[in-house]
Amino acid sequence: MGLLSFSGLGFVRLNIHIGCKIGAFEHYYCFKRNVDDGIRNGKKVGKYKGRQAAINSASMVKLKSAGISATEITNQLGNSISSVYRLLVA
């Protein structure tokens, strides 16, 4: 009996396990490809436009040019301080 003896029930279980993993792998990539194709086709037709912007960057720039601090802009607009800094630096 060697270290790598594949006989009996263990060999059958190994083959079933490998087959299931390959099937799950293929299922995931088929699903992902279908979703990507659907989004691409929706964008061509104009039905999929993506997520709408939740932050009004124009008002942030206007408030910053008026001399208001980033913390005050956060309080007025209800955004996070990191979002304010990210948009004002860009």
KOLKOL-56345 format. One line per field, with one value per residue (C-alpha): residue in one letter; x, y, z; residue number from 1. Coordinates in Angstrom, 3 decimals, always signed. Example, Ala and Ser with C-alpha at 12.3 -4.5 7.8 and 13.67 -1.06 7.14 Angstrom:
doza <- a	s
x <- +12.300	+13.670
y <- -4.500	-1.060
z <- +7.800	+7.140
fiza <- 1	2
//
This chain:
doza <- m	g	l	l	s	f	s	g	l	g	f	v	r	l	n	i	h	i	g	c	k	i	g	a	f	e	h	y	y	c	f	k	r	n	v	d	d	g	i	r	n	g	k	k	v	g	k	y	k	g	r	q	a	a	i	n	s	a	s	m	v	k	l	k	s	a	g	i	s	a	t	e	i	t	n	q	l	g	n	s	i	s	s	v	y	r	l	l	v	a
x <- +0.000	+1.766	+1.321	-0.678	-2.898	-6.119	-8.433	-11.877	-14.286	-11.642	-10.895	-14.597	-15.095	-12.057	-13.394	-16.830	-15.297	-13.122	-16.066	-18.239	-15.554	-15.087	-18.856	-19.087	-16.209	-17.871	-21.244	-19.733	-18.014	-21.064	-23.197	-20.650	-20.420	-24.217	-24.418	-21.617	-23.295	-26.597	-25.033	-23.141	-26.304	-28.288	-25.720	-25.934	-29.724	-29.556	-31.409	-28.435	-26.853	-25.151	-25.550	-26.602	-24.210	-25.157	-22.839	-23.411	-19.856	-20.864	-22.286	-19.159	-16.906	-19.154	-19.063	-15.294	-14.738	-16.851	-14.251	-16.190	-14.137	-14.434	-15.950	-18.673	-19.356	-19.753	-22.251	-24.260	-24.446	-24.520	-21.602	-18.592	-15.444	-13.440	-15.886	-15.518	-11.714	-11.720	-13.864	-12.128	-8.657	-9.685
y <- +0.000	+3.074	+6.641	+7.519	+4.515	+5.414	+2.482	+1.797	+4.326	+7.021	+7.228	+7.536	+10.256	+12.127	+12.052	+13.232	+16.035	+17.221	+17.013	+19.103	+21.767	+21.978	+22.271	+25.051	+26.866	+26.649	+27.706	+30.819	+31.930	+31.214	+33.279	+36.099	+36.114	+36.285	+39.186	+41.043	+40.469	+41.728	+44.902	+45.514	+45.070	+47.268	+50.033	+49.835	+50.214	+52.934	+51.062	+50.566	+53.811	+52.752	+54.171	+57.797	+60.117	+60.563	+63.533	+66.949	+67.942	+71.296	+72.481	+71.277	+73.280	+76.314	+76.119	+75.598	+78.596	+80.642	+79.868	+77.280	+74.541	+70.879	+70.034	+72.645	+71.370	+67.894	+69.203	+71.151	+68.493	+65.383	+63.642	+62.043	+64.072	+61.653	+62.161	+65.904	+65.724	+63.208	+65.455	+68.686	+67.311	+65.940
z <- +0.000	-1.249	-0.187	-3.308	-3.739	-5.508	-5.158	-3.884	-2.476	-1.892	-5.600	-6.454	-3.864	-5.181	-8.741	-7.637	-5.606	-8.506	-10.908	-8.597	-8.243	-12.013	-12.464	-9.892	-11.580	-15.003	-13.587	-12.019	-15.210	-17.391	-15.008	-14.950	-18.748	-19.052	-16.617	-18.400	-21.781	-20.400	-19.024	-22.271	-24.357	-21.975	-22.317	-26.112	-26.020	-23.365	-20.604	-18.300	-17.247	-14.037	-10.585	-10.222	-8.431	-4.785	-4.264	-5.807	-6.642	-8.145	-4.832	-3.032	-5.329	-4.976	-1.170	-1.155	-3.445	-1.017	+1.654	+3.677	+5.330	+4.375	+7.769	+7.309	+3.772	+5.277	+7.815	+5.227	+2.515	+4.696	+2.978	+4.593	+5.080	+2.926	+0.029	+0.311	+0.298	-2.585	-4.786	-3.883	-4.642	-8.052
fiza <- 1	2	3	4	5	6	7	8	9	10	11	12	13	14	15	16	17	18	19	20	21	22	23	24	25	26	27	28	29	30	31	32	33	34	35	36	37	38	39	40	41	42	43	44	45	46	47	48	49	50	51	52	53	54	55	56	57	58	59	60	61	62	63	64	65	66	67	68	69	70	71	72	73	74	75	76	77	78	79	80	81	82	83	84	85	86	87	88	89	90
//
